[in-house]
């Protein structure tokens, strides 16, 4: 094991706060990870980590050494790939995480296009609506829809997701068709609670460029897009949803758009990467492909 390998192991232990999790993400035995860090401490002549039964954290020297290791690793990887990118085809595995319905309706059906174009790249596609830890999960990038919390990750905006207001035909027959926000007092909604925070989203719309919102009456709340749409189809209330998400229901007449002049603001779509200065070529290629795909699919 050379010195750069030890640097990589040490930085992964810091990022995972655990020898065991670092070993899992690197595909190494825990004993090898522990030995590599001990050898590194012997080489530099100082203790780099505080070790407890529950958590590993850097010492003051360890934190400073971690910053230097990151820069060294990035420089080595950039140097190693300087000529390889022009003489060889991109290869390797990408681990990607996207929201569940985006993955099922947009990414998965089109993924063969990317794989055919780059036959030496494999993709591990994760679907879910809850945040994932990119470092601990060894995930290369995640697609997020909506406002972002400050995470320290690198963010790349890849477009906006238009929202529309819809209800089932049965609901509108029973309760009437709302024409403007002042009509909402007489209507019901299906409430959506954020899977991450549990906060119930209010009904929103743009009025002369200003974002407005109001709480809606609701008899049911959900925390997944699947349940949100299912409850709307069942006639339980109005919902605000990305247009692509219910396109086939609109075409079938099962859902009807209402208040088209009073839509909520579009939601930003953002691709997040770990905090690395240089991205692999395969990740850059996938990000470009995904941006083109999403912009075409959500119109």
C-alpha positions in Angstrom: 0.0 0.0 0.0 1.6 3.3 -1.1 1.4 6.6 0.7 -1.4 8.0 -1.5 -3.5 4.9 -0.7 -3.0 5.6 3.0 -4.1 9.2 2.4 -7.2 8.0 0.7 -8.1 5.7 3.5 -7.4 8.3 6.1 -9.7 10.9 4.4 -12.5 8.3 4.0 -12.3 7.5 7.8 -12.7 11.2 8.5 -15.6 11.5 6.2 -17.4 8.4 7.5 -16.5 9.1 11.2 -15.9 5.3 11.4 -13.3 2.7 10.6 -16.0 0.2 9.8 -18.0 2.4 7.5 -14.9 3.6 5.7 -13.8 0.0 5.2 -17.2 -0.9 3.8 -17.2 1.9 1.3 -13.6 1.1 0.2 -14.2 -2.6 0.0 -11.3 -3.3 2.4 -11.1 -5.3 5.7 -11.5 -3.1 8.8 -8.1 -4.3 10.0 -6.4 -3.0 6.9 -8.0 0.4 7.3 -7.0 0.6 10.9 -3.4 -0.5 10.1 -3.1 2.0 7.3 -4.1 4.9 9.6 -1.7 3.7 12.3 1.1 3.5 9.8 0.3 7.0 8.6 0.4 8.4 12.2 3.8 6.7 12.6 5.0 8.3 9.4 3.9 11.9 10.3 4.8 11.5 14.0 1.5 12.7 15.5 -1.9 11.4 16.5 -4.4 12.1 13.8 -7.6 10.7 15.2 -9.6 10.6 18.4 -11.0 7.1 18.7 -14.0 6.1 20.8 -16.3 3.1 20.8 -19.0 5.1 18.9 -17.2 7.6 16.7 -13.9 8.6 15.2 -13.0 12.3 14.9 -9.9 14.2 13.8 -7.5 15.7 16.3 -6.4 19.3 15.6 -3.4 18.0 13.7 -5.7 15.4 12.0 -8.0 18.1 10.7 -5.2 20.1 9.2 -3.7 17.0 7.7 -7.0 16.0 6.2 -7.2 19.3 4.3 -3.7 18.7 2.9 -4.5 15.1 2.0 -7.6 16.2 0.0 -5.5 18.6 -2.1 -2.8 16.0 -2.7 -5.3 13.3 -3.7 -7.0 15.7 -6.1 -3.7 16.7 -7.7 -2.6 13.1 -8.1 -5.9 12.1 -9.7 -5.8 15.1 -12.0 -2.3 14.2 -13.0 -3.1 10.6 -13.6 -6.0 11.4 -15.8 -4.3 14.2 -17.8 -3.7 12.1 -20.9 -6.0 9.1 -20.2 -9.1 11.2 -21.0 -8.0 11.8 -24.6 -6.6 8.3 -25.3 -9.2 5.9 -23.7 -12.9 5.5 -23.4 -14.6 6.5 -20.1 -15.1 3.5 -17.9 -16.0 2.4 -14.3 -19.1 2.5 -12.1 -21.3 5.4 -11.2 -23.5 5.5 -8.1 -26.4 7.9 -8.6 -29.4 8.7 -6.5 -32.6 10.3 -7.9 -36.2 10.9 -6.6 -38.3 7.8 -6.9 -40.7 8.9 -9.6 -38.1 10.8 -11.6 -36.1 7.6 -11.7 -39.0 5.4 -12.7 -40.7 7.7 -15.2 -37.7 9.6 -16.7 -34.2 8.2 -15.9 -34.7 4.5 -16.0 -36.6 4.4 -19.3 -33.9 6.5 -21.0 -30.8 5.0 -19.3 -30.1 2.5 -22.2 -29.2 5.6 -24.3 -26.4 6.5 -22.0 -25.2 3.0 -21.5 -25.2 2.4 -25.3 -23.2 5.5 -25.8 -20.7 4.6 -23.1 -20.5 0.8 -23.0 -17.7 0.7 -20.4 -19.6 2.7 -17.8 -21.9 0.9 -15.4 -24.6 2.7 -13.4 -25.9 1.9 -9.9 -29.2 3.8 -9.8 -30.8 4.4 -6.4 -34.4 5.6 -6.2 -35.8 7.4 -3.1 -37.3 10.6 -1.8 -35.2 10.8 1.4 -31.7 12.5 1.5 -28.7 10.2 1.2 -25.2 10.7 2.6 -23.0 10.9 -0.5 -19.8 10.3 1.4 -20.9 7.5 3.7 -22.9 5.9 0.9 -20.1 6.3 -1.7 -22.6 8.0 -4.0 -21.1 10.0 -6.9 -24.1 12.4 -7.3 -27.7 12.9 -6.3 -30.5 14.8 -8.1 -32.6 17.0 -5.8 -35.8 18.8 -6.6 -36.7 21.9 -4.6 -34.8 24.3 -2.3 -31.6 23.0 -0.9 -30.3 23.1 2.6 -26.7 24.2 3.1 -24.8 20.9 2.8 -21.3 21.9 1.8 -21.7 19.9 -1.4 -21.0 21.1 -4.9 -24.3 22.1 -6.6 -25.1 22.2 -10.3 -28.5 23.6 -11.4 -29.8 21.6 -14.3 -33.2 23.2 -14.9 -36.6 23.9 -13.4 -39.6 21.7 -12.8 -42.9 23.3 -13.7 -45.8 22.6 -11.3 -49.5 22.5 -12.1 -52.7 22.3 -10.1 -54.9 19.2 -10.6 -57.9 17.4 -9.3 -59.8 14.3 -10.3 -62.8 14.6 -12.5 -64.9 13.1 -9.8 -63.7 15.6 -7.2 -64.6 18.5 -9.5 -68.0 17.1 -10.3 -68.7 16.9 -6.6 -67.1 20.2 -5.3 -67.0 22.4 -8.4 -64.0 23.9 -10.3 -61.9 26.5 -8.5 -61.1 29.4 -10.8 -58.8 31.6 -8.6 -57.1 31.4 -5.2 -60.0 33.1 -3.4 -62.1 30.0 -4.3 -59.8 27.7 -2.3 -61.6 28.3 1.0 -64.4 26.1 -0.4 -62.1 23.2 -1.4 -60.1 20.4 0.0 -56.5 19.5 -0.7 -54.3 16.4 -0.2 -51.6 17.6 2.1 -48.0 16.7 1.3 -45.5 16.4 4.2 -41.8 16.6 3.5 -40.2 13.2 4.0 -37.1 14.9 5.4 -38.7 17.4 7.8 -42.3 16.3 8.2 -43.4 19.9 7.4 -46.7 20.2 5.6 -46.5 22.2 2.4 -49.0 25.1 2.0 -50.8 25.8 -1.3 -48.7 28.2 -3.3 -49.1 30.4 -6.4 -47.4 33.3 -8.1 -49.3 36.6 -8.2 -47.6 39.4 -10.2 -44.3 37.6 -9.7 -44.8 37.4 -5.9 -45.0 34.0 -4.2 -48.2 33.6 -2.2 -49.3 30.7 0.0 -52.2 29.6 2.1 -52.9 26.5 4.3 -55.6 24.2 2.8 -58.3 22.1 4.5 -57.3 18.4 4.2 -58.5 15.1 5.6 -55.4 13.2 4.5 -51.7 13.9 4.5 -49.0 11.9 2.7 -45.2 11.9 2.5 -44.6 10.3 -0.9 -45.4 11.4 -4.4 -47.0 8.0 -5.2 -49.5 8.4 -2.3 -50.1 12.1 -3.2 -51.2 11.2 -6.8 -53.2 8.2 -5.7 -55.2 10.2 -3.2 -55.9 12.8 -5.8 -57.1 10.2 -8.2 -59.4 8.9 -5.5 -61.1 12.3 -5.3 -59.7 13.3 -1.9 -58.6 16.8 -2.9 -56.5 19.2 -5.0 -52.8 18.7 -5.4 -49.8 20.7 -6.9 -47.6 18.3 -8.9 -44.9 18.4 -11.6 -46.7 18.2 -14.9 -44.6 15.3 -16.2 -45.7 13.3 -13.1 -49.4 13.2 -14.1 -49.2 13.5 -17.9 -50.8 10.2 -18.6 -53.6 10.8 -16.1 -54.3 14.1 -17.8 -54.3 12.5 -21.2 -56.7 9.8 -19.9 -59.1 12.4 -18.4 -58.6 11.0 -14.9 -57.1 14.3 -13.7 -57.9 17.8 -14.8 -55.7 20.9 -14.6 -57.3 23.8 -12.6 -56.3 27.4 -12.1 -53.7 27.4 -14.9 -53.1 31.1 -14.4 -52.3 30.6 -10.7 -49.5 28.0 -10.7 -46.8 27.7 -8.0 -43.3 28.7 -8.9 -41.2 26.1 -10.7 -38.9 24.0 -8.5 -35.2 24.0 -9.2 -33.5 20.7 -10.2 -30.0 20.4 -8.8 -27.3 17.8 -9.1 -25.1 17.5 -6.0 -21.6 16.1 -5.9 -19.2 15.5 -3.0 -16.8 18.3 -2.3 -14.1 17.4 -4.8 -12.3 19.9 -7.1 -12.0 17.5 -10.0 -14.9 15.3 -11.2 -14.3 12.0 -13.0 -14.9 12.1 -16.7 -17.7 9.5 -16.4 -19.4 11.7 -13.9 -19.1 14.8 -16.1 -20.6 12.8 -19.0 -23.5 11.5 -17.0 -24.3 14.9 -15.5 -24.4 16.5 -19.0 -26.6 13.6 -20.3 -29.0 13.9 -17.3 -29.3 17.7 -17.7 -30.3 17.3 -21.3 -32.7 14.4 -20.5 -34.5 16.3 -17.6 -34.9 19.5 -19.6 -36.6 17.7 -22.4 -38.7 15.5 -20.2 -40.3 18.1 -17.9 -41.5 20.6 -20.4 
